[in-house]
Amino acid sequence: MTWHLGRLAAFDLETTGIDVETDRIVTAAVHGLGGGEPVEPHDWFVNPGVEIPAEATAVHGISTAEAEAKGEPAKGAVDYITEVLVSYADREATVVGHNVVYDLTLLDRECRRYGLQPLHDRLGTRPLHVIDTAVLDKHADPYRKRVSETQGPRQLITLAQVYELPWDDDQAHGCSYDAIVAARIAYRIGTLAHTPREDWPDRIKAVRRPRYTAFRDLSVAELHARQIELAAEQAAGLEKHFRKTDPNAVVDGTWPLRPWAEPTATTEGAE
């Protein structure tokens, strides 16, 4: 079975910010989709135990007061989210998300914060296969330009438009909605990879030097391994671009999980 036709675990987090090392989970979703099985929705509303900055509230619409009133304790929620992902790995489902390296890394740090066993430690020798629509799309259509001054070429809304999926601004930045849209984008990319070029939609035919066929006839394991290479290549290219203005710029290309560094004594004393 090719990679886009199997069972998927669509995964997304909404958080207190964009720093995977310090920010916290506010909402989470893991939805089982595809593979000829029923949809299995799993959703969490979490009290992160810290103030939710106004900038984050502006994105996902959840205030500190609402999280405190309605959210479940963070430690239990983080443990449960992780266990659900383990259960999907046990069933050989593939975790899918948009820029999912962010979500997996932040979940890892949340586990460590609460003294819980991280996802990859719980899995042991069992593989966790991942599909990242940000990595796939950037390789398949590398020359896409910004849509506007406020909308970049790799945002989830942009990918929904490119792959002709419906988009609802009112539901966007809700975990369930974003996770499901990412899964649908992955399916569309997989379908294009296995469709003759002459049968592509006109919008895709117009793409400059498309590379969708790079993902043809791959197993999930093969696609996962290819994304490790692609993520490193893409990060190196971005780092080279940034160094035109900042010689010290560094872009981490590890995927699908940023490496954990044990806090030093100096770091611990600063907290």
C-alpha positions in Angstrom: 0.0 0.0 0.0 1.3 3.4 -0.9 1.8 5.9 1.9 -1.2 8.1 1.4 -3.8 5.3 1.5 -3.1 3.9 5.0 -4.4 4.9 8.4 -3.4 8.4 9.6 -3.2 10.0 13.0 -3.7 13.7 12.3 -2.0 15.7 15.0 -2.0 19.4 16.0 -1.4 21.6 19.0 -2.4 25.1 19.9 0.0 26.6 22.5 1.0 29.6 24.5 3.7 30.6 22.0 6.1 29.4 19.4 9.1 28.4 21.5 9.1 24.6 21.8 11.5 24.7 24.8 9.3 26.9 27.0 5.8 27.2 25.7 2.8 25.0 26.8 -0.1 23.1 25.3 -3.5 24.8 25.4 -5.5 22.5 23.1 -4.6 19.3 21.2 -6.1 17.0 18.7 -5.3 13.5 17.4 -7.8 12.3 14.8 -7.7 8.8 13.3 -8.5 9.0 9.6 -8.4 7.0 6.5 -7.3 3.4 5.9 -10.9 2.3 5.5 -11.6 2.7 9.2 -14.0 5.0 11.0 -13.0 8.5 12.1 -11.7 8.6 15.7 -11.5 12.1 17.2 -9.5 12.8 20.3 -9.5 16.4 21.6 -8.1 18.1 24.7 -8.6 21.5 26.3 -5.7 22.1 28.7 -5.0 24.5 31.5 -1.3 25.2 30.8 -0.7 26.5 34.3 0.8 29.8 33.0 -0.5 33.0 31.5 -1.5 32.7 27.9 0.0 35.8 26.1 -2.4 38.1 24.2 -0.6 37.3 21.0 -1.4 33.6 21.4 -5.0 34.3 22.3 -5.3 36.4 19.2 -4.4 33.3 17.1 -6.4 30.5 18.8 -9.0 32.6 20.7 -8.4 31.0 24.2 -7.7 33.3 27.1 -6.0 32.4 30.4 -9.3 32.8 32.3 -11.1 30.3 29.9 -8.2 27.8 30.1 -8.3 28.0 33.9 -12.1 27.5 34.0 -12.5 24.8 31.4 -9.1 23.2 30.9 -8.0 19.9 32.4 -4.7 19.7 34.4 -1.7 19.8 32.0 0.2 16.8 33.4 -2.7 14.4 32.9 -3.5 15.8 29.5 0.1 15.6 28.2 0.3 12.0 29.4 -3.0 11.1 27.6 -2.0 12.8 24.4 1.2 10.9 24.3 -0.5 7.6 25.0 -2.9 8.1 22.2 -0.1 8.7 19.8 1.6 5.5 21.1 -1.6 3.6 20.5 -1.7 4.8 16.8 1.9 3.8 16.3 1.1 0.4 17.7 -1.6 0.1 15.0 1.0 1.2 12.4 -0.8 4.5 11.7 1.2 7.4 10.4 1.3 10.7 12.3 0.5 13.6 10.0 0.6 17.3 10.5 1.7 20.6 9.1 5.2 21.6 10.4 4.6 18.7 12.8 8.2 18.8 14.0 7.0 21.7 16.1 4.2 19.8 17.7 6.2 16.6 18.3 9.0 18.6 19.9 6.8 20.7 22.1 5.0 17.5 23.3 8.4 16.0 24.1 9.3 19.0 26.2 6.0 19.0 28.0 6.5 15.3 28.9 10.0 16.1 30.3 8.6 19.2 32.2 6.1 17.0 34.1 8.5 14.0 34.7 6.6 11.9 32.1 8.2 9.4 29.7 8.5 11.1 26.3 6.8 9.6 23.3 9.9 8.2 21.6 11.0 6.6 24.9 7.6 4.9 25.3 7.8 3.6 21.8 11.1 1.8 22.4 12.1 0.0 19.2 8.6 0.5 17.6 8.8 2.9 14.7 6.9 6.2 14.6 6.4 7.2 11.0 5.5 10.8 10.3 4.2 12.8 7.3 4.9 16.6 7.4 2.9 18.5 4.8 5.3 21.5 5.1 8.3 19.3 4.1 6.4 17.5 1.3 4.9 20.7 -0.2 8.2 22.6 -0.1 9.9 19.9 -2.1 7.0 19.3 -4.5 6.6 23.0 -5.3 9.8 24.8 -4.3 9.4 28.1 -6.2 6.0 29.2 -4.9 5.9 32.9 -4.0 4.1 34.6 -1.2 0.4 35.0 -1.7 0.4 38.5 -0.2 2.3 40.6 2.3 0.4 38.8 5.1 0.2 35.3 3.7 3.3 33.2 3.1 3.8 30.4 0.6 3.8 27.6 3.2 1.0 28.6 5.5 -1.7 26.0 6.0 -4.3 28.3 4.4 -2.0 28.6 1.3 -1.7 24.8 1.0 -5.5 24.4 1.3 -5.9 26.9 -1.5 -3.2 25.3 -3.7 -4.7 21.8 -3.3 -8.3 23.2 -3.7 -9.6 22.3 -0.3 -12.3 24.3 1.5 -11.1 26.8 4.2 -13.1 28.3 7.1 -11.4 31.2 8.8 -13.7 30.8 11.8 -12.5 27.2 12.4 -8.8 27.8 11.4 -6.3 27.6 14.3 -8.6 25.1 16.0 -6.6 21.9 16.6 -9.1 19.5 15.1 -9.7 21.7 12.0 -6.0 22.2 11.3 -5.1 18.6 11.9 -7.8 17.4 9.5 -6.8 19.9 6.8 -3.2 18.7 7.0 -4.3 15.1 6.6 -6.3 16.1 3.5 -3.4 18.0 2.1 -1.1 14.9 2.6 -3.7 12.8 0.8 -3.9 15.3 -2.1 -0.1 15.4 -2.4 0.0 11.6 -2.4 -2.7 11.5 -5.1 -0.8 13.9 -7.3 2.3 11.8 -6.9 0.5 8.8 -8.3 -1.5 10.6 -11.0 -0.1 11.0 -14.6 1.0 14.6 -15.1 -1.4 15.1 -18.0 -4.3 14.4 -15.6 -3.2 17.0 -13.0 -5.5 19.9 -12.2 -4.6 23.0 -14.2 -3.4 24.8 -11.1 -0.8 22.1 -10.5 0.2 21.9 -14.2 1.1 25.5 -14.0 3.6 25.0 -11.2 7.2 25.7 -12.1 9.2 22.5 -12.2 7.0 20.4 -9.9 8.4 17.4 -8.1 5.4 15.5 -6.8 6.6 12.3 -8.5 9.5 12.2 -6.1 6.9 10.7 -3.6 5.6 8.0 -6.0 5.5 4.3 -5.0 7.0 4.9 -1.6 6.2 3.0 1.6 5.5 5.0 4.7 8.9 4.0 6.0 10.6 5.1 2.8 8.7 8.4 2.8 9.7 9.0 6.4 13.4 8.5 5.6 13.2 10.8 2.6 11.7 13.6 4.7 14.6 13.4 7.1 16.9 14.2 4.2 14.5 16.8 2.7 14.1 18.7 6.0 17.9 18.9 6.4 18.3 20.2 2.9 15.5 22.7 3.3 16.9 24.0 6.6 20.4 24.4 5.0 18.9 26.4 2.1 17.0 28.6 4.5 20.1 29.1 6.7 22.1 30.1 3.7 19.5 32.7 2.8 19.4 34.1 6.3 23.2 34.4 6.5 23.0 37.0 3.7 21.9 39.4 6.4 23.0 37.6 9.6 26.3 35.6 9.3 25.5 33.8 12.6 22.0 32.6 11.6 21.3 28.9 12.4 18.4 26.8 11.2 17.9 23.4 12.8 17.1 20.8 10.2 16.6 17.8 12.5 13.3 16.1 11.8 10.7 15.0 13.1 12.0 15.8 16.6 14.4 18.5 17.7 17.1 17.0 19.9 16.8 17.4 23.7 19.6 19.0 25.6 19.9 18.4 29.3 19.8 21.7 31.1 23.1 22.8 32.5 23.6 24.0 36.1 23.8 27.6 34.8 20.5 27.1 32.9 18.7 25.6 35.9 19.9 28.3 38.2 18.5 31.0 35.8 15.0 29.6 36.0 
